[in-house]
């Protein structure tokens, strides 16, 4: 679900998160918050009163208060709660004087509840499609449009009117000792075989079972802490639909506190779509494909990062495994280990956060992950199989050993892919691997550091999945070319992609 803090503030080119990040809360003589935090809570309450709060987990106002806690501002919670009460009672109103209805998550360019239009160029045939945008549609929301010429269903992301991410802010602190593990553990394991489709796989559900046994038998994780989503209907969390994956990603990160240990895995098809912001060095976002991707669309690494990475407070450890095509930066982490140089490489436009997130992926972004035997007939994903086999033999190798053993395992199986290690934190690899080894925040700045905008460079795809995704053998993004409420749109590279 969406986060109210990522909506644009009325009449502003900045999100509520951006505005609140820049300002330390202050309390007025009325014992209520002042400044942007006050305005954010008033706008959130107005959103709830207008009946638009259902799309925000815990409610818009609850998300503002949760964010205050994440920022380590607990001493202001009493004033925040009183501010929320005052807003509900109508005792306080927006500083601009209006009724406060503008906080409902609408792009600032809407200006009213009347419908606006958006023009999208079809990713298949290039036809221009004019789409009515429902009132209250927020920046970043997905708009679907069927091409009247070729019938392709295009998905486009509502553009933002200014910078996509808040400017980086100074981290409250760096370094220090890492927290001791709290004993609280959660794991989310997803496997999609796409039964009955031309792109059906065999080994992805087996990957879930393999990782489940690794966690519970080798490392002693309690079985009730592990949620599984598999498209054979036997997962304890249900089917791996887009909506269910989103909800379970929220479950995984929800309520995480220092000392908590989390695990995430996805085995299935991966692809790419054009990065509408131009952050990615190849201009393309990595995606995973839920079981209902033909109807509900793909999930980008930006979306996954929002749900499971950026929201984690310092002292929480998340380990991820991505066994799919184009998975090198599947969680959009800022640092990637360069084994040839023996050092961490920072992304050109990194997003830095406080949590300790580590990901092992099956291949580089421009490579294809192999199943152990052949992609469509194997008993298990090559990366997942190697990860489980290696750690069963040696549950705590130092990181260079682990990466080397993974590579050797893959090579013996005849696979050219190399495991990729990425992280939110730079740390010394001369230490034993452990799910419970939590690294403190070492990033001096938090948020997006923007250095260069990259144009999209989509790569051709082949095989059954390419046939399902389109006759061009690639995901050709629907391109926003028109205007919203009479204003030219910004940030307009191609968006999600035409699904066929």
N, C-alpha and C positions, 0 to 999 in steps of 0.2 A: 504494500500500500504506500501511498504518497506520504511525504513529510511536509507539514505546513511551513516549516522553516525554510524550505527550498522554494517557496512561492515568492514572486516579486511583491515587494511592498507597494501599495497604491501610489501612483504618481512617481515611482522611483525606478531606476534601472538596476537596483540591487535587491537581493533576496533578504528576507528577515534574518536568515542565518548570518549573512554578510554584515548587516547592520548591527546585530547583537554582538558579533565577534569583535567589532571595533570598539565597543563601549563597555566599560565596567559598570555593573549596576550601581545605582545610587538610590537612596531612600529619602523621600520628601518628609516634610513636617506632618503630613497626614498618614505616615507610616506605610505609604504605598510606593511602589517603584516609580522611578522617573525615567525620562528619555526613551530610547528605542526599545528597551525591554518592556516598559509599560505599554508602548504603542503596539508591540507584537502581541501581547496578551489581550489587549482590547480588540485587535483585529481578529485574533483566534476565536474569542468569544462571539464576536459578530458573525463569524463564519458558522459557528455552531447554531446560533439563533436563526440564521438564514436557512438551516436545514442542509448545509453542505459539509457537515463534519464527518459523515459516514465513511469517506474515502481515506480518512487519516486514522491510523491505529492509535488507540488511547485518546482520540480526540485532539483537535488542534491545540487547545490550551494545555492539555496534558503533555503534548510534545514540546511545547515551549518550556514548561517546567522541567521535563526530563532533560532537555538540553542544558538547562541551567545546572542541573546536578552533574551532568557529564563534564561540564567546564570547571567543576570543583567549586561551585558558587553556592554551596548548601546554606551558608549563613544568610543568604538573601531569600531562602525559600518561604519563610513566614510572610515576608513582604509581598512575595510573588503570589502566594495563595490569597492574601487580602486583596491584592490588585485584581485577581480573577473574580473574587466575590463582588468587588465594587463594579466591575464591568458587567457582570451578570445582572446586578440590580439596577444598572443604568446610572449610577452615581458618577461615573467617569466616562468620557467620550474621547474619540481621537483628537489629537492636538489640532488637526485641520478643521475640526468642528463638525464634520459630517456625521452620518449615522453609524459609521464604522463598517458599512457593508463591504467596503473594498478589500477587506482582509480575507475574502473567501477563496483566494487562490487564483484569481483571474490575472492574466497578463495585464500589465498596466496599459497597454495599448487598446484594450477593449473599451474602457471608459464607461460602459453601461452594460446592462444585461441583454441588450439586443444582440442577435446573432451577427457574426461577421463571416467573411469568406476567406478561404485559403486556396491558392492555386498550386497544384502538384503536377509535375511532369512525370508521366507513366514510365516506370523503369523498364518496361518491355518494348513499347512501340514509340514512346516519346510524345504521345498525345497529352495536351494540357487539360487537366481536370479541375473544375472549380468545386470546392467542397464547402458546405455550410458548417461553420464552427459553432457548436452549442454554447450558449451563455455559461460563463463560469469555468470554461476549459482552461486548465492551467498550463503554463510553460512546461515543456517536456512531456506533456501527455501525448498519447498515440492517437492519430487520426487515420481511419481507414477509408479508402475510396476505390471503387471498382471502375476500371477504365471502360468507357462506353464503346471504345473502338476494338480492343482486343480481349476484354474480359478479365485482365489481370487484376488481382487485388493488391493495391499498393498500400503500404503502411508508412506514414510520415510522422515525424516528431514535431510537435508544436515548438517553433523557435523561441529562444529567449531574446529579449530586447537589448541585452547588453552582455557583458562578460559572463560566461557560463558558470564559472566557479568564483567564490569569494576570493579576494586578494589574500595572500598568505599572512598569517599572524604569528607573532612570537610564541613559541611553546612556553607554557608556564614553568617548566623545568626540564632538565636533561640529565641522563645518567642516573647515578645512584644504584642502590641494590635493588634487584628484582624482587617482587613479592613471592612469598612461599605459596606453592599451589594450595588452593582452598579445598581441594577434593571434589569440587563441583565440575562435572564433565558433561558435555553434550556432543553428539555426533549426528550428522545428516549425510546419508549415503543415497545417491541417486543413480539408477541404471535404467536406460531406455533402449529396448531392442527394436522398437518401431514395427511390431508384429503386423503382418499382412500388407506391408508397403513394399515398393520396389527397393527401398533403401534399408531393408530389415537387417539387423545385426544379430549375432548369436551370443556374444560374450559379456554384454554389459550388465545383465542381471547377475551373472556369475561373479563379476567384479564386486558387486555389492555384498554377496555372500562371503567372498574371500576377505574383504576388508572387515566385515562384521566379525569374522572369526579371529582375524589378527587383533582387533581391538579388545574383544572380550576374552579370548583364550591366551594370547601372548602377553597382552598388557593389562589384563584384569579390569577392563572397563565394565561397569554394570550394564546388563542387557537393556534395562529400562531407559538408559540414557541415550540409546541409539535409535534414531528414526530412519526408516528405509522407505524410499519411493521407487517402485518398480512397475513396469507396465504389464506384468502378468497378473496384477491384481492382488498379489500376496504380500506386498510391503505393508508394514504396520502403520505407515503414514498415508497410504492411499496411492493413487495414480500420479505419475510425474507430469501433470498438466502445468501449464504456465502459471495459473493461479495458485495451484497447490505448492509448486516449487517456491513461488514468491512468499507464500504464507509460512512455509517451513524455514526459509532463509531468515525470515523475521523471528521465528521461534528460536533459531539457533543463537542469534545475537541478542535477543531480548533479555534485559535484566543482567547482562554480563557484568561482573565485578572483578576487580583486581584479584589475581590468583586463579581465576577460572580457566579451564582448558577446553578448547573446542576443536572439532574435526569436521571437514567437509570433503565430499568427493562427488565427481560427476563423470559417468561413463556413458558415452553416446555420441551423437553426431555434433560436430562443431563447424562453424562457418565464419564468414566475415560480413560486415556491412559498413557502409561509409560512415566515418566519424563526422557528425555534423559540426563539431567544434574545431576540428583540425589539430587536436592534441597528439594523436597517435603518429609515430614517425613514418608509418606507411599510409597514413590517412584512413586507416580502416580499424573499426572496433572488432574485437573477437566476440563471437557469440556461441551460445549453446542452444540446442534445439529441443524443446520439450516435446512430449509425445503428440501434442496438438498444435505443433508449430505451423501447419498449413492454415489453420484457422486463427490461432491466437498470436502467431508471430514468434520470433526468436527473442532471446534475452541477451543483451549486450553486457560486456565486461563492466561498463559504466554502471549499469543497473545493479549488477551483482555486487560491485564494490560498495555502492550506496547501501545495500541491504546488509552486508556482512563485514565490511572492512572499515570504512570511514567512521562508522558509528561506535566502534569498539573503544572503550577507555584504556588508558595505560595499564599495563599489568595483566591484560587478557591475552592468552595465546590461542591462535587459530592456525591449524595446519591443514592445508588443502592438497588434494590430488585431482588433477584434471587429465583424463585420458580420452582426448578427442582431438580432432583436427584443429589447427590454428590455436593451440592452447598455451603457447609460450607465456603470454601475459594475461591469461584468462581471468585473473582477479584484479588486473590493472594496478599491480604493485610497482612502486617507484624504483626498486633496485633489482638488478639481475646479476647473478654471479657469472663472471667471465673466467672459465677454467684455464684458458690459455694464458691470460695475464695474471691470474691468481688474485683478482680484485673484483670489487663490486662496481657495476656500471649503472649510473643513474640515467633514467629516462630524460629526454630533452624537456618534456613538460610534465614533471612528476607531481603527483598528489601525495603529500606527506600527512600521516596521521599518527596517533599516539599508540595504538595497539601494536601487538607483536604478531604479525601474520607472515606465514611462511608457506610457499606453494611449490610442489613438485609437479611438473607438467610433462606430457609425453613427447612434446616436440616444440620446435620454434614456431612463431606465429605463421610463417610462410611454409611450414612443413605439414605433412599428413601423418597423423598418428596411426600406427599399425596395430591391428589385432594379432594376437599370437597365433599365427598360422596364415590367415589371410583376413583382410579387414572385415569381410562379410560372413565368414564361416568359422571364425576362431572361437575357442572355448573361453577366452578371456582377453582383456586388453593387455597389450604388451607391457605398458608402463605399470599398471596395477599389479599384474602378475609378478613382475620383477620386484616391485616395492615390497610385496608381501613375502615373497620367497627370501629376499635378502634379509629382511628384518626378523624373520623367524629363525634364520641361522645365526644372526648376530643382532640382538635387539637394541644395542647401543653403540654402533660404530661412530667414530668421529666423522664429521661431514665429508672430508675428502674421500675417506674410505667408502662411505655410503654412495656418493656420486660415482666413484670408480666401479663399485660392485654393480650398481644399476646399469652402467654403460656396458660392462662385461656381460651381464645377464642378457641384455638386449642384443649384443653382438653375437653371442652364442646362438641366439634364436634366429639370426640372419637379418636383424633389423638395423637399419642405418641411423635411425633417430637417436638423438642424445637427450638424456634427461635435462631439464632446465629448472634451476633453482632461483626463485625470486622472493623478495621480502620487503616488508615495510621498514625494516631496520637493518642497518649495516652492523654486522657482528663478525667476530673472529671465528673462522671455521675450524680452528684447532680445539674443538670441544666435542664431547659425545652428543650424538643426536638423541633427543628425548622429546616426547610430546609435552612434557611438563617443564621443560627448560625455558623459562620466560625471560625475554630480554627487555630491559627498560627502554623507554623512549630515548633515542639519540638524535632526533631531528630537531634542529634549532628553530625551524619554521614549520607551521602547519597549514595545510591547504594547498591549492594549486599554484605552482610556480610556472608561469607562462613565459616561454622564450621564443617560440617559433610556431607558426601555423603551417600545417602540412596538407597538401592536396591529396585526395583519395587516389590510391593505385590498386584497384580491385584485381584479383588474380583469377584466372580461369579455373573452373572446377570440372571434373569429369566423373563418370560413373553414375549409378542409379540415383544418388542424392542430387546430383546436378540436373538430372532429368526431372526430378520433382520440383526443384527450385526454379527451373526456367530453361528455355531452349538455348539461351546464350551460354549455359554452363557456368554462370556466376550469379551472384546476388547483385542485380543492378538496382541501385537505390532510386526510389522516387524522389525527384528533386523539387524542393520548394522554390517556386519562381515568382510567386505573386505577392499580394499585399494583404495584410490583416488590418481591418478597420481603416483602410486608406493609407497605411504607412508601409514603406518598404521594409521587408524583413531582413534581419541581420543573421550572420552565421550560417548562410545557407548552402552548405555542401549537401549532397544527397543524404537521404535519411534511412529509414529502416530497410526497405527493400521490397521489390515486387515478388509476391508469392504466387506460385502457379499450381 
